[in-house]
Amino acid sequence: MRIMGLDYGTKTVGVAISDPLGLTAQAIETIERKEENKLRKTCARIEELIEKYDVDKIVLGFPKHMNNDIGERAEKSLEFRDMLHRRTGLEIIMWDERLTTVEAERTLIESNVRRENRKKHIDQIAAVFILQGYLDLLHMQRAQERALGQV
């Protein structure tokens, strides 16, 4: 079982994939498009990656405002979720992505990635943080279930 993480932006989608055991997330690629509403090729590429990596679930970043409100970007993410679900039939988990891009930028700076190269990788790294957050939650839930079963 593999899980795909997506960081959906206005002109890019960062993609990450879990390892087969569902423990770690790895950056795969950044899908680019010329216009925000031109999603046919973006969806086709995501479908190719789903097939290639045998993905059975998607975790999609949900860009809420800091006060927990849902703005225009979050609404676009919900529309993208609905489109992906119709096309793939896969379960799509919405994951709070607040500050993942900031964290990704900081990680790239700390890794001494030059400013002109950061833009190429930031969406992939944000997708990794989104997916890894979900994987960590699953791992924690399994550990709690095991602990409760042993009581």
C-alpha positions in Angstrom: 0.0 0.0 0.0 1.4 3.4 -1.0 -0.1 6.8 -0.2 0.4 9.9 -2.4 0.8 13.4 -0.9 -0.1 16.4 -3.0 0.6 20.1 -2.4 -1.9 21.8 -4.8 -1.0 25.3 -5.9 -2.2 27.8 -8.4 0.3 26.7 -11.1 2.1 23.7 -9.6 1.3 20.4 -7.7 4.1 19.0 -5.5 4.0 15.2 -5.4 5.3 12.9 -2.7 4.9 9.1 -2.3 5.1 6.9 0.8 7.4 3.9 1.0 5.6 0.5 0.7 5.4 0.2 4.5 3.8 3.6 4.9 6.6 4.9 7.2 8.3 7.7 5.2 7.4 10.2 2.4 9.7 10.9 -0.5 9.5 13.8 -3.0 8.7 12.6 -6.5 8.2 15.7 -8.7 6.5 19.0 -9.3 3.8 19.1 -11.9 3.6 22.5 -13.6 0.8 24.0 -15.7 0.6 27.3 -17.5 -2.9 28.4 -16.2 -4.6 27.7 -12.9 -7.7 26.1 -14.4 -5.9 24.0 -17.0 -6.0 20.7 -15.0 -6.4 18.0 -17.7 -2.7 17.3 -18.1 -2.1 17.7 -14.3 -4.8 15.0 -13.5 -3.4 12.8 -16.3 0.1 12.9 -14.8 -1.2 12.2 -11.3 -3.1 9.2 -12.7 0.1 8.0 -14.3 1.9 8.3 -11.0 -0.9 6.5 -9.2 -0.5 3.6 -11.6 3.3 3.6 -11.5 3.5 3.6 -7.6 0.4 1.5 -7.0 -1.2 4.2 -4.9 -4.4 3.4 -3.0 -5.0 6.7 -1.1 -4.2 10.4 -1.6 -3.5 13.0 1.1 -4.2 16.5 -0.3 -3.0 19.6 1.4 -5.8 21.8 2.8 -4.7 25.4 3.0 -6.7 26.9 5.8 -6.2 30.4 7.1 -4.4 30.7 10.4 -7.7 31.4 12.2 -9.0 28.0 10.8 -11.3 29.7 8.2 -11.6 28.3 4.7 -10.7 30.8 2.1 -10.6 30.8 -1.7 -7.4 28.5 -1.9 -9.0 26.0 0.4 -12.2 26.0 -1.8 -10.1 25.4 -4.9 -8.4 22.5 -3.1 -11.8 21.0 -2.3 -12.8 21.3 -5.9 -9.6 19.6 -6.9 -10.3 16.8 -4.4 -13.7 16.2 -5.9 -12.2 16.1 -9.5 -9.5 13.7 -8.4 -12.0 11.4 -6.7 -14.2 11.3 -9.7 -11.2 10.5 -12.0 -9.5 8.0 -9.7 -12.1 6.6 -7.3 -9.5 6.8 -4.6 -10.0 8.0 -1.0 -8.7 11.5 -0.6 -7.8 12.8 2.8 -7.7 16.6 3.3 -4.7 17.5 5.5 -4.1 20.8 7.2 -1.1 22.2 5.4 -0.7 25.5 7.3 3.0 26.6 7.3 4.2 23.6 5.3 5.5 25.9 2.6 7.3 28.0 5.2 8.8 24.8 6.7 9.8 23.6 3.3 11.5 26.9 2.5 13.4 26.8 5.8 14.5 23.2 5.1 15.8 24.1 1.7 17.7 27.1 3.1 19.2 25.0 5.9 20.2 22.5 3.2 22.1 25.3 1.4 19.9 25.1 -1.7 20.5 28.2 -3.8 17.5 30.6 -4.0 17.0 30.0 -7.8 16.8 26.3 -7.2 14.4 26.4 -4.2 11.4 27.2 -6.4 11.9 23.9 -8.3 11.8 21.9 -5.1 9.6 23.7 -2.6 6.3 22.2 -3.7 7.7 18.7 -3.6 9.1 19.3 -0.1 5.8 20.7 1.1 4.1 17.6 -0.3 6.5 15.5 1.7 5.6 17.4 4.9 1.9 17.0 4.2 2.3 13.2 3.6 4.7 12.7 6.4 2.3 14.4 8.9 -0.4 12.0 7.9 1.9 8.9 8.0 3.1 9.9 11.5 -0.6 10.2 12.6 -1.3 6.7 11.3 1.8 5.3 13.0 0.8 7.0 16.3 -2.8 5.6 16.0 -1.4 2.0 15.4 0.9 2.3 18.4 -2.0 3.4 20.6 -4.2 0.6 19.3 -1.4 -1.9 20.1 -0.9 -0.4 23.6 -4.7 -0.6 24.3 -4.8 -4.2 23.1 -2.0 -5.1 25.6 -3.8 -3.6 28.6 
